[in-house]
Amino acid sequence: MIRALILLFIAGVAGLIAYLAFVGECTGGTVVRSEQQCRENLSQSLCRTIFARANDVARNAGSVYMSPTECSVAFGSCLDHATIVGGYVPAPAGFCVRASGETLSSMQPIYRRAASR
């Protein structure tokens, strides 16, 4: 009985790991990594809106590092924080965009650690 419960638990954990591995980084949205790539999947006006807001979204979403070296070691590329003097945030590798027609519903940065580049 205990053996069956342990095997069931292991199977459940393996299933959860498999599910998380195959769920995309942007469920229900579109990943855009550049303005050109964005225009291949979304309208030109929506892409203009997305990339006009890109730096502001990135500056408000990422962890703040007080040293550019610390930030760049972790993420490779960083931006100055808009409101924290001497603060730095990771530059996103792209954005997860959800839109309804021409209306931008949400936009979240997608980050890559420096070691995974």
N, CA, C and O of each residue as an XYZ file, in Angstrom:
468
protein
N       0.830     -1.199      0.000
C       0.000      0.000      0.000
C       0.871      1.260      0.000
O       0.656      2.170     -0.801
N       1.859      1.307      0.905
C       2.734      2.476      0.976
C       3.544      2.600     -0.314
O       3.769      3.699     -0.821
N       3.972      1.458     -0.830
C       4.730      1.460     -2.081
C       3.903      2.062     -3.220
O       4.419      2.837     -4.025
N       2.633      1.707     -3.282
C       1.742      2.235     -4.318
C       1.562      3.744     -4.155
O       1.536      4.470     -5.149
N       1.439      4.218     -2.939
C       1.302      5.658     -2.699
C       2.567      6.408     -3.111
O       2.497      7.490     -3.695
N       3.718      5.825     -2.802
C       4.981      6.462     -3.179
C       5.109      6.526     -4.694
O       5.501      7.560     -5.235
N       4.787      5.440     -5.387
C       4.841      5.428     -6.851
C       3.843      6.421     -7.451
O       4.145      7.092     -8.438
N       2.668      6.508     -6.857
C       1.666      7.463     -7.322
C       2.156      8.895     -7.132
O       1.971      9.742     -8.005
N       2.776      9.158     -5.998
C       3.331     10.486     -5.736
C       4.426     10.820     -6.750
O       4.438     11.921     -7.300
N       5.329      9.898     -6.999
C       6.418     10.111     -7.963
C       5.849     10.356     -9.362
O       6.317     11.240    -10.080
N       4.851      9.580     -9.740
C       4.219      9.762    -11.051
C       3.557     11.145    -11.147
O       3.624     11.799    -12.187
N       2.926     11.576    -10.067
C       2.299     12.902    -10.057
C       3.313     14.016    -10.200
O       3.087     14.971    -10.943
N       4.435     13.906     -9.491
C       5.500     14.917     -9.591
C       6.086     14.919    -11.002
O       6.320     15.985    -11.570
N       6.324     13.739    -11.571
C       6.848     13.646    -12.931
C       5.871     14.268    -13.928
O       6.287     14.953    -14.862
N       4.595     14.034    -13.734
C       3.572     14.628    -14.604
C       3.556     16.147    -14.508
O       3.437     16.839    -15.519
N       3.675     16.655    -13.304
C       3.707     18.108    -13.109
C       4.931     18.718    -13.783
O       4.828     19.752    -14.441
N       6.075     18.087    -13.622
C       7.304     18.580    -14.259
C       7.151     18.569    -15.776
O       7.528     19.533    -16.444
N       6.606     17.495    -16.321
C       6.404     17.405    -17.770
C       5.443     18.485    -18.249
O       5.679     19.117    -19.278
N       4.368     18.696    -17.511
C       3.401     19.730    -17.878
C       4.065     21.107    -17.900
O       3.904     21.862    -18.859
N       4.806     21.429    -16.847
C       5.460     22.739    -16.767
C       6.518     22.910    -17.848
O       6.739     24.023    -18.326
N       7.175     21.820    -18.238
C       8.197     21.892    -19.281
C       7.585     22.164    -20.651
O       8.212     22.806    -21.494
N       6.374     21.685    -20.877
C       5.770     21.837    -22.196
C       4.819     23.016    -22.313
O       4.399     23.358    -23.418
N       4.476     23.635    -21.213
C       3.654     24.841    -21.265
C       4.567     25.965    -21.729
O       5.666     26.126    -21.199
N       4.137     26.729    -22.689
C       4.969     27.793    -23.229
C       5.240     28.882    -22.218
O       4.611     28.949    -21.161
N       6.187     29.733    -22.562
C       6.532     30.832    -21.667
C       5.511     31.957    -21.746
O       5.609     32.948    -21.023
N       4.520     31.797    -22.637
C       3.537     32.860    -22.834
C       2.185     32.248    -23.190
O       1.668     32.473    -24.285
N       1.619     31.485    -22.280
C       0.353     30.814    -22.539
C      -0.743     31.832    -22.842
O      -0.981     32.752    -22.059
N      -1.395     31.662    -23.962
C      -2.494     32.539    -24.348
C      -2.063     33.850    -24.973
O      -2.897     34.719    -25.228
N      -0.775     34.006    -25.225
C      -0.273     35.244    -25.811
C       0.720     34.965    -26.921
O       0.859     33.837    -27.392
N       1.404     36.018    -27.323
C       2.410     35.943    -28.370
C       3.717     36.469    -27.816
O       3.748     37.532    -27.197
N       4.800     35.734    -28.032
C       6.122     36.199    -27.622
C       6.694     37.031    -28.758
O       6.760     36.580    -29.902
N       7.106     38.248    -28.431
C       7.772     39.104    -29.415
C       9.153     39.453    -28.879
O       9.301     39.895    -27.739
N      10.152     39.250    -29.714
C      11.531     39.482    -29.300
C      12.148     40.698    -29.989
O      13.173     41.214    -29.542
N      11.530     41.152    -31.069
C      11.999     42.341    -31.768
C      10.800     42.976    -32.457
O       9.762     42.337    -32.631
N      10.947     44.222    -32.842
C       9.842     44.904    -33.513
C       9.557     44.263    -34.868
O       8.400     44.147    -35.272
N      10.595     43.853    -35.559
C      10.410     43.196    -36.859
C       9.656     41.872    -36.698
O       8.715     41.595    -37.443
N      10.066     41.066    -35.735
C       9.400     39.792    -35.487
C       7.958     40.033    -35.026
O       7.064     39.247    -35.340
N       7.740     41.102    -34.294
C       6.397     41.456    -33.846
C       5.483     41.702    -35.046
O       4.349     41.224    -35.077
N       5.986     42.457    -36.043
C       5.176     42.787    -37.218
C       4.833     41.562    -38.057
O       3.892     41.598    -38.850
N       5.582     40.487    -37.889
C       5.276     39.241    -38.607
C       4.068     38.538    -37.997
O       3.422     37.722    -38.654
N       3.764     38.857    -36.735
C       2.678     38.172    -36.025
C       1.522     39.082    -35.625
O       0.396     38.616    -35.452
N       1.792     40.370    -35.479
C       0.775     41.317    -35.022
C       0.774     42.529    -35.942
O       1.639     42.653    -36.809
N      -0.184     43.414    -35.760
C      -0.281     44.590    -36.632
C       0.844     45.587    -36.343
O       1.414     45.614    -35.252
N       1.140     46.395    -37.346
C       2.199     47.386    -37.218
C       1.883     48.396    -36.121
O       2.777     48.781    -35.367
N       0.636     48.829    -36.016
C       0.286     49.818    -34.984
C       0.393     49.226    -33.583
O       0.838     49.905    -32.658
N      -0.010     47.966    -33.418
C       0.108     47.326    -32.114
C       1.584     47.152    -31.750
O       1.956     47.345    -30.592
N       2.423     46.794    -32.710
C       3.856     46.636    -32.453
C       4.501     47.973    -32.080
O       5.382     48.020    -31.222
N       4.067     49.049    -32.722
C       4.578     50.383    -32.350
C       4.245     50.689    -30.901
O       5.089     51.196    -30.163
N       3.015     50.385    -30.487
C       2.595     50.602    -29.105
C       3.433     49.759    -28.146
O       3.897     50.255    -27.119
N       3.621     48.496    -28.482
C       4.383     47.578    -27.627
C       5.798     48.090    -27.423
O       6.268     48.173    -26.288
N       6.484     48.436    -28.507
C       7.885     48.817    -28.372
C       8.078     50.259    -27.915
O       9.177     50.627    -27.500
N       7.034     51.079    -27.981
C       7.108     52.408    -27.377
C       7.067     52.285    -25.852
O       7.621     53.127    -25.145
N       6.415     51.242    -25.349
C       6.285     51.031    -23.899
C       7.323     50.062    -23.345
O       7.393     49.878    -22.130
N       8.127     49.440    -24.195
C       9.006     48.339    -23.790
C       9.938     48.699    -22.631
O       9.991     47.971    -21.639
N      10.670     49.803    -22.738
C      11.613     50.156    -21.673
C      10.908     50.484    -20.365
O      11.398     50.116    -19.298
N       9.773     51.165    -20.424
C       9.031     51.476    -19.196
C       8.531     50.205    -18.521
O       8.611     50.071    -17.300
N       8.010     49.268    -19.324
C       7.534     47.996    -18.760
C       8.701     47.246    -18.127
O       8.574     46.717    -17.022
N       9.827     47.199    -18.815
C      11.006     46.492    -18.292
C      11.505     47.134    -17.005
O      11.863     46.436    -16.056
N      11.528     48.448    -16.973
C      12.042     49.148    -15.779
C      11.146     48.958    -14.566
O      11.615     49.042    -13.432
N       9.874     48.705    -14.788
C       8.942     48.544    -13.674
C       8.692     47.095    -13.291
O       8.002     46.834    -12.306
N       9.237     46.145    -14.047
C       8.918     44.743    -13.787
C      10.068     43.934    -13.214
O       9.835     42.963    -12.495
N      11.285     44.307    -13.512
C      12.417     43.480    -13.124
C      12.929     43.767    -11.726
O      12.569     44.762    -11.098
N      13.772     42.873    -11.262
C      14.459     43.089     -9.998
C      15.436     44.243    -10.175
O      16.026     44.402    -11.243
N      15.607     45.040     -9.142
C      16.522     46.180     -9.217
C      17.856     45.785     -8.592
O      17.911     45.295     -7.464
N      18.915     46.005     -9.342
C      20.277     45.764     -8.863
C      20.934     47.116     -8.643
O      20.706     48.050     -9.411
N      21.735     47.226     -7.616
C      22.382     48.502     -7.320
C      23.735     48.638     -8.010
O      24.387     49.675     -7.893
N      24.159     47.615     -8.719
C      25.429     47.651     -9.421
C      25.219     47.155    -10.850
O      24.583     46.122    -11.054
N      25.745     47.878    -11.844
C      25.594     47.403    -13.223
C      26.308     46.068    -13.448
O      25.869     45.253    -14.260
N      27.401     45.849    -12.732
C      28.147     44.596    -12.873
C      27.320     43.420    -12.371
O      27.236     42.383    -13.030
N      26.709     43.585    -11.201
C      25.881     42.521    -10.626
C      24.724     42.171    -11.566
O      24.415     40.997    -11.767
N      24.102     43.174    -12.127
C      22.984     42.964    -13.044
C      23.457     42.270    -14.320
O      22.824     41.319    -14.779
N      24.554     42.736    -14.891
C      25.008     42.170    -16.159
C      25.574     40.762    -16.003
O      25.499     39.965    -16.938
N      26.137     40.444    -14.841
C      26.598     39.072    -14.598
C      25.395     38.128    -14.584
O      25.471     37.021    -15.115
N      24.291     38.558    -13.982
C      23.095     37.717    -13.882
C      22.320     37.643    -15.196
O      21.803     36.582    -15.547
N      22.231     38.759    -15.929
C      21.356     38.810    -17.100
C      22.041     39.188    -18.408
O      21.417     39.092    -19.464
N      23.276     39.606    -18.375
C      23.978     39.946    -19.607
C      23.759     41.370    -20.061
O      24.722     42.053    -20.411
N      22.543     41.834    -20.069
C      22.228     43.173    -20.547
C      21.256     43.840    -19.585
O      20.283     43.226    -19.146
N      21.527     45.101    -19.260
C      20.697     45.786    -18.266
C      20.356     47.199    -18.718
O      20.987     47.748    -19.621
N      19.349     47.775    -18.074
C      18.909     49.150    -18.313
C      19.028     49.934    -17.014
O      18.894     49.366    -15.930
N      19.279     51.242    -17.119
C      19.205     52.093    -15.932
C      17.766     52.101    -15.458
O      16.840     52.137    -16.268
N      17.576     52.069    -14.142
C      16.225     52.169    -13.596
C      15.773     53.610    -13.722
O      16.557     54.531    -13.496
N      14.527     53.810    -14.077
C      14.030     55.160    -14.340
C      13.938     56.027    -13.089
O      14.166     57.234    -13.165
N      13.609     55.440    -11.943
C      13.368     56.267    -10.762
C      14.342     56.030     -9.622
O      14.412     56.847     -8.704
N      15.093     54.943     -9.651
C      16.051     54.665     -8.579
C      17.442     55.035     -9.087
O      17.989     54.363     -9.962
N      17.999     56.084     -8.545
C      19.310     56.542     -8.979
C      20.336     55.466     -8.628
O      20.409     55.013     -7.486
N      21.120     55.066     -9.616
C      22.115     54.022     -9.400
C      21.539     52.623     -9.445
O      22.233     51.660     -9.119
N      20.277     52.488     -9.845
C      19.637     51.179     -9.941
C      19.633     50.679    -11.381
O      19.576     51.467    -12.325
N      19.693     49.367    -11.532
C      19.715     48.748    -12.855
C      18.737     47.584    -12.876
O      18.585     46.877    -11.879
N      18.073     47.382    -14.010
C      17.135     46.273    -14.184
C      17.557     45.463    -15.405
O      18.168     45.997    -16.330
N      17.231     44.178    -15.405
C      17.572     43.347    -16.570
C      16.846     43.825    -17.828
O      15.682     44.219    -17.767
N      17.534     43.789    -18.952
C      16.885     44.059    -20.235
C      16.189     42.772    -20.669
O      16.824     41.717    -20.700
N      14.907     42.832    -21.002
C      14.190     41.614    -21.378
C      14.701     41.038    -22.706
O      15.193     41.761    -23.573
N      14.566     39.718    -22.832
C      14.880     39.043    -24.093
C      13.697     39.155    -25.039
O      13.835     38.907    -26.237
N      12.547     39.522    -24.519
C      11.328     39.667    -25.308
C      10.170     39.999    -24.388
O      10.355     40.280    -23.204
N       8.981     39.963    -24.948
C       7.775     40.269    -24.178
C       6.680     39.269    -24.511
O       6.530     38.848    -25.659
N       5.925     38.899    -23.498
C       4.722     38.103    -23.682
C       3.582     39.110    -23.822
O       3.274     39.857    -22.893
N       2.972     39.113    -24.991
C       1.952     40.111    -25.312
C       0.607     39.419    -25.486
O       0.489     38.414    -26.186
N      -0.392     39.977    -24.838
C      -1.762     39.524    -25.042
C      -2.546     40.726    -25.542
O      -2.512     41.804    -24.949
N      -3.251     40.517    -26.644
C      -3.987     41.623    -27.254
C      -5.337     41.127    -27.741
O      -5.512     39.958    -28.085
N      -6.277     42.049    -27.759
C      -7.589     41.787    -28.331
C      -7.756     42.770    -29.479
O      -8.019     43.953    -29.260
N      -7.604     42.283    -30.688
C      -7.626     43.175    -31.846
C      -6.450     44.122    -31.781
O      -5.302     43.681    -31.729
N      -6.713     45.408    -31.784
C      -5.665     46.429    -31.716
C      -5.428     46.927    -30.292
O      -4.643     47.851    -30.078
N      -6.108     46.313    -29.315
C      -5.976     46.742    -27.925
C      -5.018     45.823    -27.175
O      -5.222     44.611    -27.109
N      -3.976     46.415    -26.614
C      -2.995     45.680    -25.833
C      -3.598     45.368    -24.465
O      -3.911     46.284    -23.705
N      -3.763     44.084    -24.144
C      -4.343     43.678    -22.860
C      -3.287     43.578    -21.768
O      -3.481     44.071    -20.657
N      -2.159     42.931    -22.095
C      -1.076     42.818    -21.123
C       0.250     42.629    -21.851
O       0.309     42.211    -23.007
N       1.302     42.956    -21.122
C       2.647     42.884    -21.691
C       3.607     42.609    -20.546
O       3.793     43.452    -19.668
N       4.221     41.420    -20.554
C       5.158     41.065    -19.492
C       6.519     40.745    -20.095
O       6.604     40.049    -21.107
N       7.571     41.246    -19.483
C       8.915     40.941    -19.978
C       9.247     39.462    -19.792
O       8.792     38.819    -18.845
N      10.040     38.948    -20.704
C      10.581     37.597    -20.604
C      12.086     37.757    -20.474
O      12.724     38.409    -21.301
N      12.650     37.160    -19.434
C      14.072     37.313    -19.161
C      14.823     36.029    -19.439
O      14.255     34.939    -19.364
N      16.077     36.156    -19.753
C      17.005     35.042    -19.889
C      18.188     35.304    -18.991
O      18.773     36.387    -19.016
N      18.533     34.329    -18.211
C      19.740     34.441    -17.378
C      20.953     34.442    -18.293
O      20.917     33.835    -19.364
N      22.014     35.104    -17.896
C      23.219     35.203    -18.713
C      23.771     33.823    -19.080
O      24.270     33.644    -20.191
N      23.694     32.863    -18.186
C      24.229     31.523    -18.456
C      23.418     30.768    -19.495
O      23.935     29.831    -20.103
N      22.159     31.145    -19.720
C      21.299     30.416    -20.659
C      21.269     31.061    -22.035
O      20.511     30.613    -22.896
N      22.050     32.072    -22.268
C      22.037     32.759    -23.563
C      22.755     31.989    -24.614
O      22.833     32.433    -25.759
